[in-house]
Amino acid sequence: MANIDAIDLNLLRLFDAVYRTRNVSRAAEELGLSQPATSQALTRLRLLLRDPLFERGAGGVRPTARSERLAHSVQAGLALLEAGLNEGERFDPATTDAELRLHLSDIGEGRFLPPLMTTFREIAPNLRIVARAWPHEAISEALDNGQLHFALGFLPTVGGTAHAEMLSDRYQVFVRADHPVTQRAVDGALSADDIAKLDFVAVRSHAQTQRMLEMLHLDPRIRLVVSSFMALPPIIRATDLAVLMPRQIGLHLEPLGAFALLEPALPQRDFSVALHWSRRHAQNAMLRWAREVILELFRNQQRADPGG
């Protein structure tokens, strides 16, 4: 068992930097250390903990099982220490002109930004919001290094973050209101045979829907692939193409009466939308405030519309 008296704060900061960057050289650069000093400190920590902590991997290093377990405690501890040191820090939403950086897909921007901007405009009128879509494999590191503050969405491949469920949703099939399939749908439910006969339009930025179609061996039925959900309404209205998309997004298609929302018999139809953040910055006053606002806003929306 390692003696905590033998482990100083700098060793924990080094461990955290290597764990986040998966690269010893990048960790050294981040901490302003030389490569030899970084290697020596990492060797010291390995000896103290009696574990290699990191192993060579493609393009850098990968954490051991012990390192994975230790990382959450170290990140939480560093965050609490930073919060204690900044205990006197005050954050006033009414006067802040800070920048809040969000990961949102194109579909997420349409779903989340309108209520977010309405809420923030009322309580933090000078807060600046910057939204962009990050590659999913880069989100965790961007959260840790501060390039990104929060990631919102269905992000099952994003690991190493703290996260909380914002709302639940489900996939439905959307077609034009007078599509022939609507005559066969009983109470809006699509049978497997009906699904198999549809032609689909897929959205490149939302890969999960394409994966679901592939699971059903329906990818040969994809007749059109577009880059954004913004293109869908006129396409659906003008053709017999169907689209698989989240219900909460489909409910905002305009005009709603022009579309039919059908319930497909699909695997993994239900999913949760979550808010992701870095444990390193969990105690930051501005981010703690923003996290509470975002979670409360969408959880309230979910409670107000439990069937949606």
Secondary structure, DSSP 8 states (H G I E B T S, - for coil): ---GGG--HHHHHHHHHHHHHS-HHHHHHHHT--HHHHHHHHHHHHHHHTS--EEEETTEEEE-HHHHHHHHHHHHHHHHHHHHHTTT----TTT---EEEEE--HHHHHHHHHHHHHHHHHH-TT-EEEEE---HHHHHHHHHHTS-SEEEE--TT--SSEEEEEEEEEEEEEEETT-GGGGT-BTTEE-HHHHHH--EEEETT-HHHHHHHHHTT-GGGEEEEES-GGGHHHHHHHSS-BEEEEHHHHTT-SSGGGEEEEEE--TT-EEEEEEEE-GGGTT-HHHHHHHHHHHHHHHHHHHH-TT-
